[in-house]
């Protein structure tokens, strides 16, 4: 991934995704990075309440 970022001339993961997948990929990544912790907290909440 470091070599891909260097070849693309970008310094962040988000910029790398945008350079490879365009705006739709960037928006998908942004949504996924936002939802991932929320889903994890929701699953943990359900798990704690089941016990």
Buried (B, 14 or more C-beta within 10 A) or exposed (E): EEEEBEEEEBEEEBBBBBBEEEEEBBEEBEEEEEEEEEEEEEEEEEEEEEE
